[in-house]
Amino acid sequence: MTAFKTGDKVVTKKPHACGCDRWTVTRVGADVKLKCDKCLKIVLLPSDKAAKAVKTVISDRVKETD
Ligand SMILES: [Zn+2]
């Protein structure tokens, strides 16, 4: 089971129509809002569908390497 929270970056199994497969989670709950990192379009998915669509979660806390 894939767990993510607001602000996380995620990689989906299928890329968006624009070709980008990276998204930012902008809302979690019964529905999950994902914002495409390339074209900034927002898609709304039921949480179970979102959990299946997401391949990798990149938590913002991990990238503290500056
Ligand atoms: Zn896109």
N, CA, C, O and the ligand as a Tripos MOL2 file, in Angstrom:
@<TRIPOS>MOLECULE
protein
  265   263    67     0     0
PROTEIN
NO_CHARGES

@<TRIPOS>ATOM
      1 N           0.8490   -1.2020    0.0000 N.3       1 MET1
      2 CA          0.0000    0.0000    0.0000 C.3       1 MET1
      3 C           0.8820    1.2490    0.0000 C.2       1 MET1
      4 O           1.8340    1.3530    0.7730 O.2       1 MET1
      5 N           0.5580    2.1630   -0.8530 N.am      2 THR2
      6 CA          1.3420    3.3830   -0.9650 C.3       2 THR2
      7 C           0.7260    4.4740   -0.0870 C.2       2 THR2
      8 O          -0.4530    4.8000   -0.2210 O.2       2 THR2
      9 N           1.5190    5.0180    0.7890 N.am      3 ALA3
     10 CA          1.0320    6.0920    1.6450 C.3       3 ALA3
     11 C           1.7190    7.3980    1.2790 C.2       3 ALA3
     12 O           2.9430    7.4610    1.1700 O.2       3 ALA3
     13 N           0.9310    8.4190    1.0960 N.am      4 PHE4
     14 CA          1.5140    9.7350    0.8330 C.3       4 PHE4
     15 C           0.6610   10.7830    1.5140 C.2       4 PHE4
     16 O          -0.4790   10.5350    1.9080 O.2       4 PHE4
     17 N           1.2410   11.9520    1.6390 N.am      5 LYS5
     18 CA          0.5240   13.0300    2.3100 C.3       5 LYS5
     19 C           0.7000   14.3260    1.5320 C.2       5 LYS5
     20 O           1.4760   14.4010    0.5800 O.2       5 LYS5
     21 N          -0.0180   15.3160    1.9470 N.am      6 THR6
     22 CA          0.0230   16.6060    1.2660 C.3       6 THR6
     23 C           1.4570   17.1290    1.2170 C.2       6 THR6
     24 O           2.1600   17.1260    2.2280 O.2       6 THR6
     25 N           1.8750   17.5660    0.0680 N.am      7 GLY7
     26 CA          3.2170   18.1110   -0.1040 C.3       7 GLY7
     27 C           4.2120   17.1050   -0.6460 C.2       7 GLY7
     28 O           5.2940   17.4810   -1.0960 O.2       7 GLY7
     29 N           3.8530   15.8150   -0.6060 N.am      8 ASP8
     30 CA          4.7540   14.8050   -1.1470 C.3       8 ASP8
     31 C           4.8150   14.8980   -2.6710 C.2       8 ASP8
     32 O           3.8640   15.3200   -3.3300 O.2       8 ASP8
     33 N           5.9500   14.4950   -3.1970 N.am      9 LYS9
     34 CA          6.0730   14.3190   -4.6440 C.3       9 LYS9
     35 C           5.8650   12.8410   -4.9270 C.2       9 LYS9
     36 O           6.3700   11.9850   -4.2010 O.2       9 LYS9
     37 N           5.1250   12.5480   -5.9740 N.am     10 VAL10
     38 CA          4.9170   11.1500   -6.3140 C.3      10 VAL10
     39 C           5.2070   10.9220   -7.7920 C.2      10 VAL10
     40 O           5.1260   11.8330   -8.6170 O.2      10 VAL10
     41 N           5.5490    9.6700   -8.0960 N.am     11 VAL11
     42 CA          5.7540    9.2540   -9.4770 C.3      11 VAL11
     43 C           4.6600    8.2530   -9.8060 C.2      11 VAL11
     44 O           4.4550    7.2880   -9.0690 O.2      11 VAL11
     45 N           3.9600    8.4750  -10.9030 N.am     12 THR12
     46 CA          2.8850    7.5620  -11.2780 C.3      12 THR12
     47 C           3.3740    6.5220  -12.2770 C.2      12 THR12
     48 O           4.3570    6.7270  -12.9890 O.2      12 THR12
     49 N           2.6540    5.3940  -12.3090 N.am     13 LYS13
     50 CA          3.0210    4.3360  -13.2590 C.3      13 LYS13
     51 C           2.8300    4.8270  -14.6840 C.2      13 LYS13
     52 O           3.6580    4.5790  -15.5600 O.2      13 LYS13
     53 N           1.7240    5.5300  -14.8990 N.am     14 LYS14
     54 CA          1.4680    6.0900  -16.2260 C.3      14 LYS14
     55 C           1.7190    7.5830  -16.1930 C.2      14 LYS14
     56 O           1.2230    8.2700  -15.3000 O.2      14 LYS14
     57 N           2.4740    8.0970  -17.1380 N.am     15 PRO15
     58 CA          2.7100    9.5430  -17.1710 C.3      15 PRO15
     59 C           1.4470   10.3100  -17.5440 C.2      15 PRO15
     60 O           0.5020    9.7490  -18.0980 O.2      15 PRO15
     61 N           1.4510   11.5840  -17.2350 N.am     16 HIS16
     62 CA          0.3670   12.4620  -17.6320 C.3      16 HIS16
     63 C           0.3890   12.6320  -19.1450 C.2      16 HIS16
     64 O           1.3490   12.2390  -19.8070 O.2      16 HIS16
     65 N          -0.6590   13.2140  -19.6810 N.am     17 ALA17
     66 CA         -0.7490   13.4410  -21.1210 C.3      17 ALA17
     67 C           0.4120   14.2950  -21.6430 C.2      17 ALA17
     68 O           0.7910   14.1980  -22.8100 O.2      17 ALA17
     69 N           0.9680   15.1310  -20.7610 N.am     18 CYS18
     70 CA          2.0600   16.0140  -21.1690 C.3      18 CYS18
     71 C           3.4030   15.2840  -21.1660 C.2      18 CYS18
     72 O           4.4060   15.8350  -21.6190 O.2      18 CYS18
     73 N           3.4290   14.0410  -20.6530 N.am     19 GLY19
     74 CA          4.6590   13.2690  -20.6590 C.3      19 GLY19
     75 C           5.3680   13.2200  -19.3180 C.2      19 GLY19
     76 O           6.3230   12.4610  -19.1500 O.2      19 GLY19
     77 N           4.9170   14.0150  -18.3660 N.am     20 CYS20
     78 CA          5.5570   14.0650  -17.0530 C.3      20 CYS20
     79 C           4.9140   13.0250  -16.1240 C.2      20 CYS20
     80 O           3.6930   12.8680  -16.1030 O.2      20 CYS20
     81 N           5.7510   12.3240  -15.3620 N.am     21 ASP21
     82 CA          5.1820   11.3340  -14.4430 C.3      21 ASP21
     83 C           5.3930   11.7390  -12.9830 C.2      21 ASP21
     84 O           5.2350   10.9210  -12.0770 O.2      21 ASP21
     85 N           5.7430   12.9830  -12.7690 N.am     22 ARG22
     86 CA          5.9490   13.4900  -11.4010 C.3      22 ARG22
     87 C           4.8500   14.4590  -11.0300 C.2      22 ARG22
     88 O           4.4510   15.3190  -11.8160 O.2      22 ARG22
     89 N           4.3740   14.2950   -9.8110 N.am     23 TRP23
     90 CA          3.2470   15.0860   -9.3420 C.3      23 TRP23
     91 C           3.4960   15.5380   -7.9180 C.2      23 TRP23
     92 O           4.2920   14.9450   -7.1900 O.2      23 TRP23
     93 N           2.8070   16.5930   -7.5330 N.am     24 THR24
     94 CA          2.8040   17.0210   -6.1400 C.3      24 THR24
     95 C           1.4150   16.7520   -5.5670 C.2      24 THR24
     96 O           0.4020   17.0930   -6.1780 O.2      24 THR24
     97 N           1.3850   16.1400   -4.3930 N.am     25 VAL25
     98 CA          0.1050   15.8710   -3.7380 C.3      25 VAL25
     99 C          -0.3850   17.1620   -3.0960 C.2      25 VAL25
    100 O           0.2940   17.7220   -2.2350 O.2      25 VAL25
    101 N          -1.5370   17.6330   -3.4990 N.am     26 THR26
    102 CA         -2.0430   18.8820   -2.9380 C.3      26 THR26
    103 C          -3.2180   18.6520   -1.9950 C.2      26 THR26
    104 O          -3.6040   19.5600   -1.2590 O.2      26 THR26
    105 N          -3.7850   17.4630   -2.0080 N.am     27 ARG27
    106 CA         -4.8510   17.1460   -1.0700 C.3      27 ARG27
    107 C          -4.9710   15.6410   -0.9260 C.2      27 ARG27
    108 O          -4.8630   14.9090   -1.9100 O.2      27 ARG27
    109 N          -5.1960   15.1750    0.2970 N.am     28 VAL28
    110 CA         -5.4650   13.7590    0.5200 C.3      28 VAL28
    111 C          -6.7930   13.6300    1.2640 C.2      28 VAL28
    112 O          -7.2880   14.5860    1.8610 O.2      28 VAL28
    113 N          -7.3530   12.4260    1.2110 N.am     29 GLY29
    114 CA         -8.6530   12.1960    1.8340 C.3      29 GLY29
    115 C          -9.4070   11.1830    1.0070 C.2      29 GLY29
    116 O          -8.7950   10.2840    0.4300 O.2      29 GLY29
    117 N         -10.7210   11.3030    0.9330 N.am     30 ALA30
    118 CA        -11.5130   10.3990    0.0960 C.3      30 ALA30
    119 C         -11.0980   10.5550   -1.3600 C.2      30 ALA30
    120 O         -11.0890    9.5950   -2.1310 O.2      30 ALA30
    121 N         -10.7570   11.7840   -1.7150 N.am     31 ASP31
    122 CA        -10.2000   12.0700   -3.0280 C.3      31 ASP31
    123 C          -8.8080   12.6500   -2.8640 C.2      31 ASP31
    124 O          -8.5170   13.3600   -1.9020 O.2      31 ASP31
    125 N          -7.9620   12.3330   -3.8240 N.am     32 VAL32
    126 CA         -6.5880   12.8220   -3.7830 C.3      32 VAL32
    127 C          -6.3780   13.7670   -4.9590 C.2      32 VAL32
    128 O          -6.7260   13.4480   -6.0960 O.2      32 VAL32
    129 N          -5.8110   14.9220   -4.6730 N.am     33 LYS33
    130 CA         -5.5040   15.8850   -5.7320 C.3      33 LYS33
    131 C          -4.0300   15.8320   -6.0330 C.2      33 LYS33
    132 O          -3.1940   15.9400   -5.1350 O.2      33 LYS33
    133 N          -3.7120   15.6630   -7.3040 N.am     34 LEU34
    134 CA         -2.3280   15.6310   -7.7490 C.3      34 LEU34
    135 C          -2.1030   16.7610   -8.7460 C.2      34 LEU34
    136 O          -2.9010   16.9570   -9.6620 O.2      34 LEU34
    137 N          -1.0200   17.4960   -8.5650 N.am     35 LYS35
    138 CA         -0.6740   18.5560   -9.4970 C.3      35 LYS35
    139 C           0.5210   18.1220  -10.3210 C.2      35 LYS35
    140 O           1.5710   17.7840   -9.7740 O.2      35 LYS35
    141 N           0.3660   18.1300  -11.6050 N.am     36 CYS36
    142 CA          1.4420   17.7390  -12.5070 C.3      36 CYS36
    143 C           2.6060   18.7220  -12.3760 C.2      36 CYS36
    144 O           2.4130   19.9370  -12.4120 O.2      36 CYS36
    145 N           3.8150   18.1800  -12.2220 N.am     37 ASP37
    146 CA          4.9760   19.0370  -12.0100 C.3      37 ASP37
    147 C           5.4060   19.7790  -13.2730 C.2      37 ASP37
    148 O           6.1440   20.7610  -13.1940 O.2      37 ASP37
    149 N           4.9550   19.3240  -14.4180 N.am     38 LYS38
    150 CA          5.3870   19.9560  -15.6620 C.3      38 LYS38
    151 C           4.3590   20.9820  -16.1500 C.2      38 LYS38
    152 O           4.6990   22.1420  -16.3800 O.2      38 LYS38
    153 N           3.1180   20.5560  -16.3050 N.am     39 CYS39
    154 CA          2.1160   21.4680  -16.8640 C.3      39 CYS39
    155 C           1.2360   22.0710  -15.7780 C.2      39 CYS39
    156 O           0.3860   22.9130  -16.0650 O.2      39 CYS39
    157 N           1.4360   21.6410  -14.5160 N.am     40 LEU40
    158 CA          0.7420   22.1940  -13.3480 C.3      40 LEU40
    159 C          -0.7680   21.9610  -13.3690 C.2      40 LEU40
    160 O          -1.5090   22.6070  -12.6280 O.2      40 LEU40
    161 N          -1.2120   21.0570  -14.2000 N.am     41 LYS41
    162 CA         -2.6290   20.7140  -14.2140 C.3      41 LYS41
    163 C          -2.9510   19.8520  -12.9950 C.2      41 LYS41
    164 O          -2.1310   19.0360  -12.5730 O.2      41 LYS41
    165 N          -4.1310   20.0310  -12.4390 N.am     42 ILE42
    166 CA         -4.5250   19.2710  -11.2520 C.3      42 ILE42
    167 C          -5.5370   18.2030  -11.6320 C.2      42 ILE42
    168 O          -6.5170   18.4760  -12.3260 O.2      42 ILE42
    169 N          -5.2850   16.9750  -11.1670 N.am     43 VAL43
    170 CA         -6.2470   15.9080  -11.3790 C.3      43 VAL43
    171 C          -6.7550   15.4330  -10.0240 C.2      43 VAL43
    172 O          -6.0390   15.4850   -9.0240 O.2      43 VAL43
    173 N          -7.9950   14.9740  -10.0050 N.am     44 LEU44
    174 CA         -8.6230   14.5040   -8.7900 C.3      44 LEU44
    175 C          -8.9180   13.0200   -8.9500 C.2      44 LEU44
    176 O          -9.5810   12.6090   -9.9020 O.2      44 LEU44
    177 N          -8.4180   12.2180   -8.0090 N.am     45 LEU45
    178 CA         -8.6080   10.7730   -8.0850 C.3      45 LEU45
    179 C          -9.1690   10.2660   -6.7640 C.2      45 LEU45
    180 O          -8.8100   10.7760   -5.7030 O.2      45 LEU45
    181 N         -10.0520    9.2620   -6.8170 N.am     46 PRO46
    182 CA        -10.4340    8.6060   -5.5690 C.3      46 PRO46
    183 C          -9.1900    8.0030   -4.9300 C.2      46 PRO46
    184 O          -8.2870    7.5550   -5.6370 O.2      46 PRO46
    185 N          -9.1330    7.9870   -3.6170 N.am     47 SER47
    186 CA         -7.8920    7.5970   -2.9370 C.3      47 SER47
    187 C          -7.4290    6.1940   -3.3260 C.2      47 SER47
    188 O          -6.2260    5.9570   -3.4340 O.2      47 SER47
    189 N          -8.3570    5.2610   -3.5380 N.am     48 ASP48
    190 CA         -7.9240    3.9030   -3.8910 C.3      48 ASP48
    191 C          -7.2860    3.8770   -5.2740 C.2      48 ASP48
    192 O          -6.3160    3.1550   -5.5060 O.2      48 ASP48
    193 N          -7.8390    4.6750   -6.1960 N.am     49 LYS49
    194 CA         -7.2460    4.7510   -7.5350 C.3      49 LYS49
    195 C          -5.8870    5.4250   -7.4830 C.2      49 LYS49
    196 O          -4.9490    5.0080   -8.1630 O.2      49 LYS49
    197 N          -5.7890    6.4590   -6.6810 N.am     50 ALA50
    198 CA         -4.5230    7.1760   -6.5530 C.3      50 ALA50
    199 C          -3.4530    6.2560   -5.9880 C.2      50 ALA50
    200 O          -2.3100    6.2760   -6.4440 O.2      50 ALA50
    201 N          -3.8190    5.4490   -4.9940 N.am     51 ALA51
    202 CA         -2.8500    4.5390   -4.3710 C.3      51 ALA51
    203 C          -2.3300    3.5390   -5.4060 C.2      51 ALA51
    204 O          -1.1680    3.1360   -5.3540 O.2      51 ALA51
    205 N          -3.1930    3.1410   -6.3450 N.am     52 LYS52
    206 CA         -2.7610    2.1920   -7.3750 C.3      52 LYS52
    207 C          -1.9390    2.8790   -8.4520 C.2      52 LYS52
    208 O          -1.0310    2.2790   -9.0280 O.2      52 LYS52
    209 N          -2.2560    4.1270   -8.7200 N.am     53 ALA53
    210 CA         -1.5740    4.8470   -9.8020 C.3      53 ALA53
    211 C          -0.1560    5.2470   -9.4200 C.2      53 ALA53
    212 O           0.7190    5.3730  -10.2760 O.2      53 ALA53
    213 N           0.0590    5.4440   -8.1250 N.am     54 VAL54
    214 CA          1.3630    5.9400   -7.6800 C.3      54 VAL54
    215 C           2.3630    4.8030   -7.5590 C.2      54 VAL54
    216 O           2.0880    3.7670   -6.9540 O.2      54 VAL54
    217 N           3.5350    5.0250   -8.1530 N.am     55 LYS55
    218 CA          4.5930    4.0160   -8.1360 C.3      55 LYS55
    219 C           5.5870    4.3120   -7.0160 C.2      55 LYS55
    220 O           5.9980    3.4070   -6.2900 O.2      55 LYS55
    221 N           5.9650    5.5570   -6.8800 N.am     56 THR56
    222 CA          6.9850    5.9520   -5.9140 C.3      56 THR56
    223 C           6.5610    7.2250   -5.2040 C.2      56 THR56
    224 O           6.0160    8.1410   -5.8200 O.2      56 THR56
    225 N           6.8130    7.2720   -3.9130 N.am     57 VAL57
    226 CA          6.5670    8.4970   -3.1540 C.3      57 VAL57
    227 C           7.9040    9.1210   -2.7870 C.2      57 VAL57
    228 O           8.7740    8.4630   -2.2180 O.2      57 VAL57
    229 N           8.0540   10.3860   -3.1180 N.am     58 ILE58
    230 CA          9.2670   11.1090   -2.7650 C.3      58 ILE58
    231 C           8.8760   12.1390   -1.7110 C.2      58 ILE58
    232 O           8.3930   13.2250   -2.0300 O.2      58 ILE58
    233 N           9.0920   11.7790   -0.4670 N.am     59 SER59
    234 CA          8.7080   12.6880    0.6130 C.3      59 SER59
    235 C           9.5960   13.9160    0.6000 C.2      59 SER59
    236 O          10.8010   13.8280    0.3650 O.2      59 SER59
    237 N           8.9800   15.0730    0.8570 N.am     60 ASP60
    238 CA          9.7360   16.3200    0.8520 C.3      60 ASP60
    239 C          10.7980   16.3470    1.9350 C.2      60 ASP60
    240 O          11.8050   17.0460    1.8160 O.2      60 ASP60
    241 N          10.5670   15.5790    2.9950 N.am     61 ARG61
    242 CA         11.5230   15.5950    4.1090 C.3      61 ARG61
    243 C          12.8370   14.8970    3.7430 C.2      61 ARG61
    244 O          13.8690   15.1290    4.3720 O.2      61 ARG61
    245 N          12.7850   14.0580    2.7410 N.am     62 VAL62
    246 CA         13.9810   13.3070    2.3670 C.3      62 VAL62
    247 C          14.9980   14.2050    1.6850 C.2      62 VAL62
    248 O          16.2060   14.0400    1.8510 O.2      62 VAL62
    249 N          14.4870   15.1630    0.9100 N.am     63 LYS63
    250 CA         15.4160   15.9730    0.1200 C.3      63 LYS63
    251 C          15.9160   17.1870    0.9140 C.2      63 LYS63
    252 O          15.5520   18.3290    0.6310 O.2      63 LYS63
    253 N          16.7400   16.9130    1.8920 N.am     64 GLU64
    254 CA         17.3440   17.9950    2.6540 C.3      64 GLU64
    255 C          18.8020   18.1570    2.2880 C.2      64 GLU64
    256 O          19.6020   18.6680    3.0710 O.2      64 GLU64
    257 N          19.1340   17.7230    1.1020 N.am     65 THR65
    258 CA         20.5050   17.8560    0.6200 C.3      65 THR65
    259 C          20.6040   19.0980   -0.2430 C.2      65 THR65
    260 O          20.0870   19.1430   -1.3590 O.2      65 THR65
    261 N          21.2660   20.0910    0.2840 N.am     66 ASP66
    262 CA         21.3990   21.3410   -0.4500 C.3      66 ASP66
    263 C          22.8450   21.6520   -0.7770 C.2      66 ASP66
    264 O          23.1310   22.6760   -1.3970 O.2      66 ASP66
    265 ZN          1.1030   17.3160  -17.1230 Zn       67 ZN67
@<TRIPOS>BOND
     1     1     2 1
     2     2     3 1
     3     3     4 2
     4     3     5 am
     5     5     6 1
     6     6     7 1
     7     7     8 2
     8     7     9 am
     9     9    10 1
    10    10    11 1
    11    11    12 2
    12    11    13 am
    13    13    14 1
    14    14    15 1
    15    15    16 2
    16    15    17 am
    17    17    18 1
    18    18    19 1
    19    19    20 2
    20    19    21 am
    21    21    22 1
    22    22    23 1
    23    23    24 2
    24    23    25 am
    25    25    26 1
    26    26    27 1
    27    27    28 2
    28    27    29 am
    29    29    30 1
    30    30    31 1
    31    31    32 2
    32    31    33 am
    33    33    34 1
    34    34    35 1
    35    35    36 2
    36    35    37 am
    37    37    38 1
    38    38    39 1
    39    39    40 2
    40    39    41 am
    41    41    42 1
    42    42    43 1
    43    43    44 2
    44    43    45 am
    45    45    46 1
    46    46    47 1
    47    47    48 2
    48    47    49 am
    49    49    50 1
    50    50    51 1
    51    51    52 2
    52    51    53 am
    53    53    54 1
    54    54    55 1
    55    55    56 2
    56    55    57 am
    57    57    58 1
    58    58    59 1
    59    59    60 2
    60    59    61 am
    61    61    62 1
    62    62    63 1
    63    63    64 2
    64    63    65 am
    65    65    66 1
    66    66    67 1
    67    67    68 2
    68    67    69 am
    69    69    70 1
    70    70    71 1
    71    71    72 2
    72    71    73 am
    73    73    74 1
    74    74    75 1
    75    75    76 2
    76    75    77 am
    77    77    78 1
    78    78    79 1
    79    79    80 2
    80    79    81 am
    81    81    82 1
    82    82    83 1
    83    83    84 2
    84    83    85 am
    85    85    86 1
    86    86    87 1
    87    87    88 2
    88    87    89 am
    89    89    90 1
    90    90    91 1
    91    91    92 2
    92    91    93 am
    93    93    94 1
    94    94    95 1
    95    95    96 2
    96    95    97 am
    97    97    98 1
    98    98    99 1
    99    99   100 2
   100    99   101 am
   101   101   102 1
   102   102   103 1
   103   103   104 2
   104   103   105 am
   105   105   106 1
   106   106   107 1
   107   107   108 2
   108   107   109 am
   109   109   110 1
   110   110   111 1
   111   111   112 2
   112   111   113 am
   113   113   114 1
   114   114   115 1
   115   115   116 2
   116   115   117 am
   117   117   118 1
   118   118   119 1
   119   119   120 2
   120   119   121 am
   121   121   122 1
   122   122   123 1
   123   123   124 2
   124   123   125 am
   125   125   126 1
   126   126   127 1
   127   127   128 2
   128   127   129 am
   129   129   130 1
   130   130   131 1
   131   131   132 2
   132   131   133 am
   133   133   134 1
   134   134   135 1
   135   135   136 2
   136   135   137 am
   137   137   138 1
   138   138   139 1
   139   139   140 2
   140   139   141 am
   141   141   142 1
   142   142   143 1
   143   143   144 2
   144   143   145 am
   145   145   146 1
   146   146   147 1
   147   147   148 2
   148   147   149 am
   149   149   150 1
   150   150   151 1
   151   151   152 2
   152   151   153 am
   153   153   154 1
   154   154   155 1
   155   155   156 2
   156   155   157 am
   157   157   158 1
   158   158   159 1
   159   159   160 2
   160   159   161 am
   161   161   162 1
   162   162   163 1
   163   163   164 2
   164   163   165 am
   165   165   166 1
   166   166   167 1
   167   167   168 2
   168   167   169 am
   169   169   170 1
   170   170   171 1
   171   171   172 2
   172   171   173 am
   173   173   174 1
   174   174   175 1
   175   175   176 2
   176   175   177 am
   177   177   178 1
   178   178   179 1
   179   179   180 2
   180   179   181 am
   181   181   182 1
   182   182   183 1
   183   183   184 2
   184   183   185 am
   185   185   186 1
   186   186   187 1
   187   187   188 2
   188   187   189 am
   189   189   190 1
   190   190   191 1
   191   191   192 2
   192   191   193 am
   193   193   194 1
   194   194   195 1
   195   195   196 2
   196   195   197 am
   197   197   198 1
   198   198   199 1
   199   199   200 2
   200   199   201 am
   201   201   202 1
   202   202   203 1
   203   203   204 2
   204   203   205 am
   205   205   206 1
   206   206   207 1
   207   207   208 2
   208   207   209 am
   209   209   210 1
   210   210   211 1
   211   211   212 2
   212   211   213 am
   213   213   214 1
   214   214   215 1
   215   215   216 2
   216   215   217 am
   217   217   218 1
   218   218   219 1
   219   219   220 2
   220   219   221 am
   221   221   222 1
   222   222   223 1
   223   223   224 2
   224   223   225 am
   225   225   226 1
   226   226   227 1
   227   227   228 2
   228   227   229 am
   229   229   230 1
   230   230   231 1
   231   231   232 2
   232   231   233 am
   233   233   234 1
   234   234   235 1
   235   235   236 2
   236   235   237 am
   237   237   238 1
   238   238   239 1
   239   239   240 2
   240   239   241 am
   241   241   242 1
   242   242   243 1
   243   243   244 2
   244   243   245 am
   245   245   246 1
   246   246   247 1
   247   247   248 2
   248   247   249 am
   249   249   250 1
   250   250   251 1
   251   251   252 2
   252   251   253 am
   253   253   254 1
   254   254   255 1
   255   255   256 2
   256   255   257 am
   257   257   258 1
   258   258   259 1
   259   259   260 2
   260   259   261 am
   261   261   262 1
   262   262   263 1
   263   263   264 2
@<TRIPOS>SUBSTRUCTURE
     1 MET1         2 RESIDUE 1 A MET
     2 THR2         6 RESIDUE 1 A THR
     3 ALA3        10 RESIDUE 1 A ALA
     4 PHE4        14 RESIDUE 1 A PHE
     5 LYS5        18 RESIDUE 1 A LYS
     6 THR6        22 RESIDUE 1 A THR
     7 GLY7        26 RESIDUE 1 A GLY
     8 ASP8        30 RESIDUE 1 A ASP
     9 LYS9        34 RESIDUE 1 A LYS
    10 VAL10       38 RESIDUE 1 A VAL
    11 VAL11       42 RESIDUE 1 A VAL
    12 THR12       46 RESIDUE 1 A THR
    13 LYS13       50 RESIDUE 1 A LYS
    14 LYS14       54 RESIDUE 1 A LYS
    15 PRO15       58 RESIDUE 1 A PRO
    16 HIS16       62 RESIDUE 1 A HIS
    17 ALA17       66 RESIDUE 1 A ALA
    18 CYS18       70 RESIDUE 1 A CYS
    19 GLY19       74 RESIDUE 1 A GLY
    20 CYS20       78 RESIDUE 1 A CYS
    21 ASP21       82 RESIDUE 1 A ASP
    22 ARG22       86 RESIDUE 1 A ARG
    23 TRP23       90 RESIDUE 1 A TRP
    24 THR24       94 RESIDUE 1 A THR
    25 VAL25       98 RESIDUE 1 A VAL
    26 THR26      102 RESIDUE 1 A THR
    27 ARG27      106 RESIDUE 1 A ARG
    28 VAL28      110 RESIDUE 1 A VAL
    29 GLY29      114 RESIDUE 1 A GLY
    30 ALA30      118 RESIDUE 1 A ALA
    31 ASP31      122 RESIDUE 1 A ASP
    32 VAL32      126 RESIDUE 1 A VAL
    33 LYS33      130 RESIDUE 1 A LYS
    34 LEU34      134 RESIDUE 1 A LEU
    35 LYS35      138 RESIDUE 1 A LYS
    36 CYS36      142 RESIDUE 1 A CYS
    37 ASP37      146 RESIDUE 1 A ASP
    38 LYS38      150 RESIDUE 1 A LYS
    39 CYS39      154 RESIDUE 1 A CYS
    40 LEU40      158 RESIDUE 1 A LEU
    41 LYS41      162 RESIDUE 1 A LYS
    42 ILE42      166 RESIDUE 1 A ILE
    43 VAL43      170 RESIDUE 1 A VAL
    44 LEU44      174 RESIDUE 1 A LEU
    45 LEU45      178 RESIDUE 1 A LEU
    46 PRO46      182 RESIDUE 1 A PRO
    47 SER47      186 RESIDUE 1 A SER
    48 ASP48      190 RESIDUE 1 A ASP
    49 LYS49      194 RESIDUE 1 A LYS
    50 ALA50      198 RESIDUE 1 A ALA
    51 ALA51      202 RESIDUE 1 A ALA
    52 LYS52      206 RESIDUE 1 A LYS
    53 ALA53      210 RESIDUE 1 A ALA
    54 VAL54      214 RESIDUE 1 A VAL
    55 LYS55      218 RESIDUE 1 A LYS
    56 THR56      222 RESIDUE 1 A THR
    57 VAL57      226 RESIDUE 1 A VAL
    58 ILE58      230 RESIDUE 1 A ILE
    59 SER59      234 RESIDUE 1 A SER
    60 ASP60      238 RESIDUE 1 A ASP
    61 ARG61      242 RESIDUE 1 A ARG
    62 VAL62      246 RESIDUE 1 A VAL
    63 LYS63      250 RESIDUE 1 A LYS
    64 GLU64      254 RESIDUE 1 A GLU
    65 THR65      258 RESIDUE 1 A THR
    66 ASP66      262 RESIDUE 1 A ASP
    67 ZN67       265 GROUP 0 **** ****
